[in-house]
Amino acid sequence: MSTLNTTRLTTGRSRRGALSAAALALCFMSGCTLVPSDGPKAAAVFDAAAPGKAARYGVARPLVFDVVEVDSEVANIVSAYRPQRLAHTFGFGGSAGTPVIGVGDRLQITIFEAGPDGLFSSSQSRSTSFEIVVQPDGRASIPYVGQVRFAGRTQETVRASITQALEGKAVEPDVLLSLVENGSRSVSINGKVNSPSVVPLPLDGAQILEAVALAGGPSEAPFDTTVSLSRAGRVAEISLQTIIENPTENIYLKPNDQIFVSHDPQTFTALGSTGRAGRIPFETGSLSLIEAAALAGGGNAEYADARGYFVFRYEPRELLVEVIGIDRFNELVAQGMKVDRTGNYPMVYRLDLEQPQSFIIGQNFPVRNKDVIFLARHPSSDFIKFLNLITRPIAVGGSVAAL
């Protein structure tokens, strides 16, 4: 080898060594802050859940939450849970209740007498029929009886009252009442239905699904449709799919209820070391954690930690207690765990996909609307990224040395 070539090789090696040393020194001097990050490692999530440690992450008022390992028992509990939003808000009534007459109702009243030539009978007919409309004060006028209160009373009660008032005036009177037009028992249905309208309630009542059907049905898929019910100043909303799957939520409606049907596509947000980050639609009625992981593109082969699939969400008290136990729940509340605006508590679930059984368990763990799914980065990911950083200047140095 010539002296010139030996000199070039030695110089190239020296430059590479210098560049490597410079990169290492720069990294250690800066605390390796030059290494990009895709979010916290799995251990950091567990540390943040421990009371008193959130302050280390710069949170003045740390959010208190728990991290639960997803095993078969937890998956079964969560998948079996059915929210009772409408039933809890408005009651578990299993029937429409006894219908009563209301303002605006039109009724036909028929009065029978036992003999001819009475107040309401003649030689040709022993009965008389006429219609009345219940006035705003809840009353209506009946011949030879006067003002009778109708509103808030059943047809049988009013019938007996009129019959009693006619005794001694008519010949053995008997009274028959029938509803001609329902002016008081109706609900309004608006929003994403095919025929927004005011729907009269039949005497035997109507449940939510029946009323939505009477309004032409939803214009969007049930799993992307939210039903909001307003009654006497209280409001509750729930997915139409949940009402279909959970009959206890298909409650009976009451007069003057207001239903608003909206299009609310179910989505989850994928973050961290996933192949596809962002907000991802369900496009189906139900979605498991395994299916959601696939929709998110799986994990980044270089940087993902398969042990760290985390699901962040808010859960209702009754489900949280069933998952972690009442003692742990009370402990978290004592440490400052707070509800959100809907009355639910923060919760984090972790699935370890390095365990073969987790692929079966994950098929039974449901993803909910607006969940955040985070795939933690592997503990070695920073070192891999660091190597990538320092090999770039070495490669550049090698190219320069070759010149």
Backbone hydrogen bonds, N-H to C=O, Kabsch-Sander energy under -0.5 kcal/mol:
donor,donor_aa,acceptor,acceptor_aa,energy
6,T,2,S,-2.4
7,T,3,T,-2.3
8,R,4,L,-2.1
9,L,5,N,-2.5
10,T,6,T,-2.4
11,T,7,T,-2.5
12,G,8,R,-2.6
13,R,9,L,-2.5
14,S,10,T,-2.3
15,R,11,T,-2.4
16,R,12,G,-2.5
17,G,13,R,-2.8
18,A,14,S,-2.5
19,L,15,R,-2.8
20,S,16,R,-2.8
21,A,17,G,-2.8
22,A,18,A,-2.6
23,A,19,L,-2.5
24,L,20,S,-2.7
25,A,21,A,-2.8
26,L,22,A,-2.6
27,C,23,A,-2.3
28,F,24,L,-2.6
29,M,25,A,-2.6
30,S,26,L,-1.6
31,G,28,F,-0.7
32,C,27,C,-3.1
33,T,30,S,-0.8
35,V,32,C,-1.6
42,A,377,R,-0.5
45,V,41,K,-1.3
46,F,42,A,-1.8
47,D,43,A,-2.6
48,A,44,A,-2.2
49,A,45,V,-1.2
50,A,46,F,-0.8
50,A,47,D,-0.8
53,K,50,A,-1.7
56,R,53,K,-1.5
57,Y,54,A,-1.8
58,G,55,A,-1.7
59,V,54,A,-1.1
60,A,58,G,-0.7
64,V,62,P,-0.6
65,F,63,L,-0.5
68,V,66,D,-0.5
68,V,348,V,-2.6
70,V,350,R,-3.0
71,D,69,E,-0.9
75,A,71,D,-2.5
76,N,72,S,-2.1
77,I,73,E,-2.3
78,V,74,V,-2.6
79,S,75,A,-2.4
80,A,76,N,-1.8
81,Y,77,I,-0.9
88,H,84,Q,-2.3
89,T,85,R,-1.8
90,F,86,L,-3.0
91,G,87,A,-1.8
101,I,153,R,-2.9
104,G,134,V,-2.1
105,D,102,G,-1.8
106,R,181,E,-2.4
107,L,105,D,-0.5
107,L,132,I,-2.5
108,Q,178,S,-2.9
109,I,107,L,-0.5
109,I,130,F,-3.3
110,T,176,L,-2.7
111,I,128,T,-2.7
112,F,110,T,-0.5
112,F,174,D,-3.4
113,E,126,R,-2.4
114,A,171,V,-2.7
122,S,125,S,-4.2
128,T,111,I,-1.8
130,F,109,I,-2.0
132,I,107,L,-2.4
134,V,105,D,-2.3
135,Q,139,R,-2.6
138,G,135,Q,-2.9
140,A,148,V,-1.7
142,I,146,G,-2.3
145,V,142,I,-2.1
146,G,142,I,-3.0
148,V,140,A,-2.8
150,F,138,G,-3.0
150,F,148,V,-0.5
151,A,138,G,-2.0
152,G,101,I,-3.2
153,R,150,F,-1.9
158,V,154,T,-2.1
159,R,155,Q,-2.6
160,A,156,E,-2.3
161,S,157,T,-1.9
162,I,158,V,-2.5
163,T,159,R,-2.3
164,Q,160,A,-2.3
165,A,161,S,-1.9
166,L,162,I,-1.4
167,E,163,T,-0.7
167,E,164,Q,-0.7
168,G,170,A,-0.6
169,K,166,L,-2.3
170,A,166,L,-2.6
172,E,170,A,-1.0
174,D,112,F,-1.9
176,L,110,T,-2.7
178,S,108,Q,-1.7
180,V,106,R,-2.8
181,E,106,R,-1.9
183,G,181,E,-1.0
186,S,184,S,-1.1
187,V,199,V,-2.3
188,S,257,D,-2.0
189,I,197,S,-2.7
190,N,259,I,-2.4
192,K,261,V,-3.5
193,V,191,G,-2.3
194,N,217,G,-2.3
195,S,215,A,-2.7
197,S,189,I,-1.6
199,V,187,V,-3.3
199,V,197,S,-0.6
201,L,185,R,-3.6
205,G,202,P,-2.1
208,I,251,I,-1.4
211,A,207,Q,-2.5
212,V,208,I,-2.7
213,A,209,L,-2.0
214,L,210,E,-2.2
215,A,211,A,-1.2
216,G,213,A,-1.7
217,G,212,V,-2.7
219,S,192,K,-2.2
224,D,221,A,-1.6
225,T,222,P,-1.6
226,T,262,S,-2.7
227,V,238,I,-3.3
228,S,226,T,-0.5
228,S,260,F,-2.5
229,L,236,A,-3.1
230,S,258,Q,-2.7
231,R,234,R,-2.9
234,R,231,R,-2.1
236,A,229,L,-1.9
238,I,227,V,-2.2
240,L,222,P,-0.5
240,L,225,T,-2.9
241,Q,222,P,-1.1
243,I,239,S,-1.6
244,I,240,L,-2.0
245,E,241,Q,-2.1
246,N,242,T,-2.2
249,E,246,N,-2.1
250,N,247,P,-1.3
251,I,249,E,-2.0
252,Y,93,G,-0.6
253,L,206,A,-2.8
256,N,186,S,-3.2
257,D,254,K,-2.0
258,Q,230,S,-2.2
259,I,188,S,-3.0
260,F,228,S,-2.5
261,V,190,N,-2.7
262,S,226,T,-2.7
262,S,260,F,-0.5
264,D,224,D,-2.3
264,D,262,S,-0.7
268,F,280,I,-2.2
269,T,371,D,-2.7
270,A,268,F,-0.5
270,A,278,G,-2.9
271,L,373,I,-2.6
273,S,375,L,-2.7
274,T,272,G,-0.8
275,G,298,G,-2.0
276,R,296,A,-2.5
278,G,270,A,-2.4
280,I,268,F,-3.5
280,I,278,G,-0.5
282,F,266,Q,-2.7
289,L,362,G,-1.1
289,L,365,F,-2.0
290,I,362,G,-1.1
292,A,288,S,-2.5
293,A,289,L,-2.4
294,A,290,I,-1.9
295,L,291,E,-2.3
296,A,292,A,-1.8
297,G,294,A,-1.7
298,G,293,A,-2.7
300,N,273,S,-2.9
304,A,300,N,-2.8
305,D,376,A,-2.6
306,A,304,A,-0.7
308,G,305,D,-2.7
309,Y,351,L,-1.7
310,F,308,G,-0.8
310,F,374,F,-3.2
311,V,349,Y,-2.6
312,F,310,F,-0.5
312,F,372,V,-3.2
313,R,347,M,-2.4
315,E,345,Y,-3.2
320,L,316,P,-2.3
321,V,317,R,-2.7
322,E,318,E,-1.4
323,V,319,L,-1.9
324,I,320,L,-2.8
325,G,321,V,-2.0
329,F,325,G,-2.0
330,N,326,I,-2.6
331,E,327,D,-2.0
332,L,328,R,-2.3
333,V,329,F,-2.3
334,A,330,N,-2.3
335,Q,331,E,-1.4
336,G,333,V,-1.3
337,M,332,L,-2.4
340,D,344,N,-2.3
343,G,340,D,-1.7
345,Y,315,E,-3.3
347,M,313,R,-2.5
348,V,66,D,-1.9
349,Y,311,V,-2.3
350,R,68,V,-2.6
351,L,309,Y,-2.7
353,L,306,A,-2.8
353,L,351,L,-0.9
355,Q,352,D,-1.3
358,S,355,Q,-1.7
359,F,356,P,-1.4
360,I,357,Q,-0.9
361,I,357,Q,-2.6
362,G,358,S,-2.9
363,Q,360,I,-0.7
364,N,360,I,-0.5
364,N,361,I,-1.6
365,F,361,I,-0.5
367,V,287,L,-3.4
370,K,267,T,-3.4
371,D,368,R,-1.8
372,V,312,F,-2.0
373,I,269,T,-3.1
373,I,371,D,-0.5
374,F,310,F,-2.7
374,F,372,V,-0.6
375,L,271,L,-1.9
376,A,308,G,-2.5
376,A,374,F,-0.7
377,R,40,P,-0.9
378,H,303,Y,-4.2
381,S,378,H,-2.2
384,I,380,S,-2.1
385,K,381,S,-2.7
386,F,382,D,-2.4
387,L,383,F,-2.6
388,N,384,I,-2.2
389,L,385,K,-2.0
390,I,386,F,-2.3
391,T,387,L,-2.3
392,R,388,N,-1.0
394,I,390,I,-1.3
395,A,391,T,-2.6
396,V,392,R,-2.4
397,G,393,P,-2.9
398,G,394,I,-2.7
399,S,395,A,-2.0
400,V,396,V,-2.4
401,A,397,G,-2.8
402,A,398,G,-1.6
403,L,399,S,-0.5
403,L,400,V,-1.2
